[in-house]
């Protein structure tokens, strides 16, 4: 085969790659969320799967890992979410509004001025009704989406299983298929691992701790619907610039309004020092293994990821931006080594 024939074959193969790669992307995109969820979960439990696979074999080890994950993680998580949804519905439908006259008296005593709360709360009644309708519409949408959920669950489980069983083979294939030098490919894989650890494991540890601390504070103060508040605090703690303070600060305001000023002061101090302050101590420990993401990239990656990928974008967005920066850094290193730039 001549050099021209080789060039022609390579060009045609690249054209086929573009065509079939595009078609494959179109096929996968509708199920991108369950595929992504399966990949993230496989990454998290990979250390357990590796130990089991060495003793039981790749197939049995993957099946046992899935069984353990379902029993220890997924089932309790679904039960907690079910309780949180039930408490949210109960909270939305049965929440008691404090007596306005007593609230007005408390506000007047604190501020030393008159306060007509009835007039202030009138616009909120329409907003509350709209919000309740939105919740009911969301419940109806969830019920209508049950068939799609079943399909997504099947794809999630298959993705989870095959990445556990054949994950090492997939990484080895990437090393072979990627047109990169082995040391460059190893560096890229290592940086991807660090980014995933920082975005997934590190942030989840910090958010989980803040949720637990918030719930403990609410237990002492006698708040109800603790599972709901714990889940909401956990999710919001994953977001930069928001965190658990968006939960405990309104709780402080509520305690002031109902006249329980000592409890409000206690929660205020506890919130600043313990709940929000824990971030400064725990995050550096949790991020020791992971990559240190630039704060600007982190914020943009999280909110952009949520806008594009939904909830999973909390973790994937920063990884994508971090990988983009890593690729640029590697290109600069390669060009610097080759003497093109210094």
N, C-alpha and C positions, 0 to 999 in steps of 0.2 A: 504494500500500500504506500502510495507516494505521500509527500508532505502536504500537497494540496488536498488529497483525499482525507487525510487526518484532520485538516482544518475544516473541511466541509462537514465531516461527521461531527466534529466538536460543535460547530455552529448549529447544526440541526438538532443535536442533543440539547443544547442550551435553549433553543426555541421550544422543544418539547417540554423542557423543564418549566419554562415560563407558562406554557399553556396548561399543563397538568397541575402545576403548582397553584395557578390561579383557580382552577376548577376545584382542587382539594380545599383551598381556603374557603371557597363558596360553600362547600359541603360541611365544613367544620364550624364555620361562624355561628350558625343557629344553635349549636351546642357548646359554644366556647366556654360558657360559665361552668357547666358540670365538668368539662375536661380540665379547666383551670383548677377547680376545687379538688378534683382527684389528684392532680399533679402536686398541688401544695400539701395535701394531706400525706401523700406518698413521701414527699421530702421530709415532713416532720417525723414520721414513724420509721424512716429508713434505718436508723441505728438499731432499732428493735428487730426489724426484718432481716438485717444483715446477720445478726447473731443467730436468729432462728434458722435462716437459710443454710448457715454453715453446719448446723446439726441435723436439720430435717430435709435439706434439699430446697431448691429454689421454688418449686411449685407448692409443696406442703408448707414451707416457711411463709410464703405470701398468703396462703389461705388462713393459716393460724394468725398471722399478723392482722388480717382483715377481721377475723372473728374477735380478737382481743380489742381492736379499735372500735368495732361496733358495740361491744358490751361495755367497755370502759369509758368510751368517749361519746359516740354518736347517740346511743340510747339515752344516757343521762342528759345530754345536751338537748335532745328533742323533748324530754320530759320537762326540763327547766324552761324551755321556750314555750311549751304548752301552758305551764303554770303562769309564766309571765304574760302571755296573751290573755289568759283568763283574768288575771289581776288587772290588766290594762282595761279590759272591757268593763269589769266591775268598778274600777276607778272612774272611768268615763261616764258610766250610767248612774252610779250611786254616790258620787262625791258630794259631801255636804259643804255648802258655802257658809262661812262664819256669819253670825248675825251682824248685819251692816251697822246697826246702831252701836253695838259694842266695839266694832272695828273703828268706826268714826271717832268714838270717845278715846280709844287708844292712840290713834293717829294725832288727834288734837292735843293730847297730853305730851306726846313725844315732840311734835313740831311746834306747839304753841300757837296754832292757827286753826281756823275752821276748815273742815274737809267734807265736801258733799260727794261721798263715794257712790251714791246711787246714780248720779249723773255720769260719773267716770266709768261705771260698769255697764251702763246701757249699751254702748257700742260693742261690748264684749259678748253680749248675749247672742247677737247675730253671728259673730265669729265662732262662738261655741257650737251653735246649731250647724253652721257650715262644716266645722271640723268633725262633728259627729256623723254627718252625712258622708264625709270623706272616708271615715273609718268603716262605715257600713259598706260603702262602695268597694273599699279595699278587700273586705271580707268576702264579698260576692265575687270579686275578681280572683281571689285565692281559690275559692271553691270551683270556679269555672276553669281554673288552670291546673286542676288535679291530673288530667291525662298527660299534659306536658311535663308535670312534675315527675310522674312515673317514668316517662321516657328519659328525662334528665337524670333520675336516680340510677337507672340501668347504665347509662353512659358513664356516670360518675364511678360506679362500682367497677366497670370493666377497665376504665382508665386507671383507677387506683390499683387494681389487681395486676395489670400488665406492666405498669411502671415499677411495682414492687418486684415482680418476677424477672423482668427483663430490663430493669433500669440501668444496670451496669453495661449490658450489651448495647443499649441505646446510646449511652455516653461514649462507649468505644466506637460505635458507628459514627457519631459526630466527630470524634477525633480524626477518623479516617476520611470522612467526606468533606470536612471543612478545608478550604485551601489555605491553611495556616501552618506555620512552623509548629512542631510539637511543643516547644517551650512557650510560645505565644498562646497556643490553645490551652495549655495547662494554666497559664496565668489568667486567661479569660474565665475558665471554669472556676478557679479559686475565687476570683472576684465576684462571680455570680453567686457562689455559695455564701460568701460574706454578706452580700447585699440581701439575700433571702433571709439569712439569720437575723440581720438587723431589722428588716422590715416586718418579718413574721414573728419570730420567736421573741426578740427583744421588746417590741411594742406590745405583744400580747401579755407578756409577763408584767410589764408596767401597768397596762390597763386593767388586768385581772387584780393586781394588788390594790389599785385605787378603788375598784368596785367593791372589793372585800372590806376595805377600810371605811368606805362610805356606808355600806350596809351595817357594819358594826356600830357606827355612830348613830344611825337611824334606829337600831335596836335599843340602844340606851335611852333614846329620846321617846321611844314608844310609837314610832311610825309603823304603819301597816304596808301591805303590798311590797314586801322587801325584795322578792324575787324580781318583780318588774323594775324596781329602782336599781337593783344590781345589774340587770341586763342593760338598761339604758345608760347607766354610768360606764359600764365596760365599753359599749360601742362608742360613746362620746369621748372616752379617754383615748381612743385610738386616733382621734382627730387632733392635729396640732392647733395651738392657740385656743382650744376650747376645753377639753379635758373634763375632769370630774367637777370642777368649780361651777359648771353650768347647772349642776344638780344641787350641790349643797348650799350655794349662795341663795337661790330662790327659797330653799328650806329655811335659811336664816331669816329671810324677809317675811316668810309665812309665820314663823314663830314670833317675830316682832309684832306683826299685825294682830295675831290672836292674843297678844299680851304676855307671852311667856319670854320675857326679856332675858332672864338668867340662862335659859336653855339656848336662846339665840346667840348670846355672847359665847357660851361654851362651844357651840357648834362652829361659830366663826373662828375661834382660836384653833379648835381641833382641825377644821378644814384647811386653814392656812399652814399650820405647822406639820400636821400628820398626813392628811390626805394629799394635798398638793405638794407639800414638802418632800414626800416620799419619792417623787420623781427625780429629785436631785441626787438622791442616794442610790436608788435601785437601778435607774437607767444606765449609769456608767458600768455597773456590775453586769447587767444583762447584755450590754453591748460590747463587752470585752472581746468576744470572738468576732463580732460583726463589723462591717464597714461603717465608718463614721460619715454619715450623709450630711452634706451641706444643708443648713436649715431652710434656705430658700428652695432648694431642690426637693426637700422633704415635703414642705407645704404644697408646692406646685404639683408634685407627684401624687400626693394623697388625694387632693381635691380633684385634680384632673383625672386620676384613676377612677375615682367614684363616679365622675360624670360619664366616663366611657365604658367602664366595666361593671359598674354597680358596686355592691358591698366588697367584692373581692379586689376592687381597685384600690382599697385601703392598703393592700399589701403589694399589689403588682405595679401600681403607678410609680412609687419610689424606686423599685427595682429597674423598671424600664429606663427612667432618667439616669439612674446610677450606672447602668450598663452603657448607656450612650456616652456618658463621661468617661467610663473605663475604656471604651473602644478608642475614643479620641486620645486618651493618655497613652494607650498602647501604640497607636499610630505615631505619636510624637516620639516615643522611645525608639521605635523602629527607624524612623527617619533620622533621628539623632545619631543612632548607631551607624547608619549607613553613610553619614557625613553630609546629608543633604541640608540639614539645618542643625544648629547647635544651640 
